[in-house]
Amino acid sequence: MTVLVRGPVSPGLLDDLGVLRETRGANVWLVAPDDDAVFWGVRTQAGMVCAHPLQVYLDLKAHPERSLEAAEELRRALPWRKI
């Protein structure tokens, strides 16, 4: 899971969330983007703020491991499939 943040995250918050720092096999990425464009088109679902599907696709393509497979599955589900 990638969590886009708008600033530094305190170690106390990470402890409260139960986030463990690992050198391999990370499954939570906290990312402070270079600009706010990644927040375009966000929406709230089940109480969580979610990125626009196109942003999710772009992020998945940039991640290691099996993310390319996930990006392709998402691309097939998007209404504009010619990405």
Secondary structure, 3 states (H helix, E strand, C coil): CEEECCCCCCHHHHHHHCCCCCCCCCCCEEECCCCHHHHCCCEEECCEEECCHHHHHHHHHHCCCCHHHHHHHHHHHCCCCCC
